[in-house]
Amino acid sequence: MRYSRTEYTQLRAAHERIANAQQDYDRLRAAYLQVARTEPGHEVALVMMGADVDRAHAALQALVGLRQSPYALEPSEVLKRQAAADNDDKHSKAASA
C-alpha cells in the first residue's frame, strides 16, 4: 500500500508517539519495581510512582486504541504483587540457604 507524504508523515509521528509512550511506561515500571524490591516499606513513593505508572499505561493504551477494561487491575497493583512475590522468594531462598 502506498501512502501520500502527509499520510506517511502522520504514520511515522504516530509510531514515534507510541514508541515514546512505551519507553516512558517501561522506565516508570522498572523504577517502581526497583523501589518495591529495595524499599517495600516506602509507601508514599510507591503510591506516587504507581500513579505515574497507571497514567503512562493509560496513555499508551489510548495511543494504541485500547479501552481500559473495567475489570482489569491497575498496572501498579499488578507490579506491587509481582514485587512482593519476588521479595518473598528472595527471603525464602535466603532462609533455606
C-alpha positions in Angstrom: 0.0 0.0 0.0 1.3 3.4 -0.9 0.9 6.4 1.3 1.0 10.0 0.4 3.6 12.2 2.0 1.1 13.5 4.5 -0.2 10.1 5.5 3.4 8.7 5.8 4.4 11.7 8.0 1.3 11.1 10.2 2.0 7.4 10.4 5.7 8.0 11.4 4.6 10.5 14.0 2.1 8.1 15.5 4.8 5.4 15.6 7.1 7.7 17.4 4.5 8.7 19.9 3.7 5.1 20.7 7.5 4.3 21.0 8.0 7.2 23.4 4.9 6.2 25.5 6.2 2.6 25.6 9.7 3.9 26.8 8.1 6.0 29.4 6.0 3.2 30.7 8.9 0.8 30.7 11.1 3.3 32.6 8.5 4.0 35.2 7.7 0.3 35.6 11.3 -0.5 36.2 11.7 2.3 38.7 8.6 1.2 40.6 9.8 -2.4 40.7 13.2 -1.3 41.9 11.7 0.7 44.8 9.2 -2.0 45.6 12.0 -4.6 45.9 14.6 -2.5 47.7 12.3 -0.4 49.9 9.0 -2.1 50.3 8.1 0.0 53.3 8.3 3.3 51.5 4.6 3.5 50.8 4.4 7.2 49.8 7.0 6.7 47.0 5.2 3.5 45.8 1.8 5.3 45.7 3.2 8.3 43.7 5.2 6.1 41.3 2.2 3.8 41.0 0.1 6.7 39.9 2.7 7.6 37.3 2.8 4.0 36.0 -1.0 3.9 35.8 -1.1 7.2 33.9 1.7 6.1 31.5 -0.2 2.8 30.9 -3.4 4.6 30.2 -1.7 7.0 27.8 -0.1 4.1 26.0 -3.4 2.3 25.7 -5.1 5.4 24.4 -2.4 5.8 21.7 -2.8 2.2 20.7 -6.5 2.5 20.6 -7.4 0.2 23.5 -10.1 1.0 26.0 -9.4 0.3 29.7 -11.3 -2.7 30.9 -13.4 -2.0 34.0 -12.5 -5.5 35.3 -8.7 -5.1 35.0 -6.4 -4.3 37.8 -4.4 -1.2 37.7 -0.9 -1.8 36.4 0.6 -0.6 39.7 -1.4 -3.2 41.7 0.0 -5.9 39.4 3.5 -4.6 39.9 3.1 -4.4 43.6 2.0 -8.1 43.7 4.9 -9.1 41.5 7.5 -7.2 43.7 6.0 -8.8 46.8 6.3 -12.2 45.3 9.9 -11.6 44.3 10.7 -10.4 47.8 9.1 -13.4 49.3 11.1 -15.7 47.0 14.4 -13.9 48.0 13.6 -14.2 51.7 12.6 -17.9 51.5 15.8 -18.7 49.5 18.0 -16.8 52.0 16.3 -18.6 54.9 16.8 -22.0 53.4 20.4 -21.4 52.5 
